[in-house]
Amino acid sequence: MEALIAPELEAYAAKHSIPEGPVFRDLVAVTRSETDMPQMQVGRLEGALLRVLVRLSGAKRVLEIGTFTGYSALAMAEGLPENGRLITLDVNEKTNAIARAAWDKSPHGNKIEAKLGPALKSLESLEGPFDMVFIDADKENYSRYWDACVPKVRPGGLLAVDNVLWSGRVLDPKEPSDKAIVAFNAKAASDVRVDCAMLTVRDGVLLGVKK
Ligand SMILES: C[S@@+](CC[C@H](N)C(=O)[O-])C[C@H]1O[C@@H](n2cnc3c(N)ncnc32)[C@H](O)[C@@H]1O
């Protein structure tokens, strides 16, 4: 992922956001040593944003699509109240095991339930309403995830979608994933059910409030 802003500014913004506790620092290290794409983790700045959004929205029930090694799930779980719950979906058993091991070291890990399997399939059996949904999985399915999730979010609830600027490739789409994000962004922006604002944080984060 190419930085959209100067790396020094990105680091400065991260440094002035919620500090990363030892569980997150260990998780970053394990993800670097055990996986091929550690840059998929949302990291400190976006993790802080997600945690703030959970708190700000008063969310108690959160759904995530794209667990990976569990950074964003744990960041959001930290923002939930004691009786809050987060369900997170992924297909990858190996990264799920890394996530579970990290969550087990945190007092907030017991708020998280991971479901293994293709997210579109898992979504069929998940009932709403959710207070917040975070979409961060395979880009080709973003529009499908959106369509499956919007009806499951309560009115006034929040949808957050990661990588919507896709390292700037949305301006000159070539690959299927570039085109999928461009199509998704156009769809979300014209969706009358949701008020959207696109943030230029990290790789672009779309926020939508359901009407
Ligand atoms: C960008 S990573 C998620 C990063 C995570 N939010 C974090 O902060 O660590 C995307 C994840 O989507 C998962 N994924 C890809 N295709 C999927 C599918 N069809 N269903 C469920 N998960 C999928 C991948 O296994 C990968 O772990």
The ligand as an ORCA input file, in Angstrom:
! r2SCAN-3c Opt
* xyz 0 1
  C      -7.177     -6.318      4.657
  S      -7.345     -7.834      5.496
  C      -8.224     -7.357      6.953
  C      -7.343     -6.574      7.921
  C      -7.922     -6.443      9.301
  N      -9.096     -5.629      9.291
  C      -6.872     -5.887     10.250
  O      -6.902     -4.740     10.650
  O      -5.959     -6.652     10.610
  C      -8.513     -8.671      4.517
  C      -8.972    -10.026      5.028
  O     -10.094    -10.431      4.237
  C     -10.098    -11.842      4.194
  N     -10.930    -12.301      3.085
  C     -10.639    -12.305      1.750
  N     -11.663    -12.833      1.070
  C     -12.630    -13.159      1.968
  C     -13.918    -13.742      1.865
  N     -14.457    -14.073      0.689
  N     -14.624    -13.926      2.998
  C     -14.109    -13.593      4.204
  N     -12.878    -13.031      4.354
  C     -12.157    -12.824      3.255
  C      -8.623    -12.207      4.051
  O      -8.421    -13.546      4.473
  C      -7.943    -11.145      4.923
  O      -7.665    -11.675      6.201
*
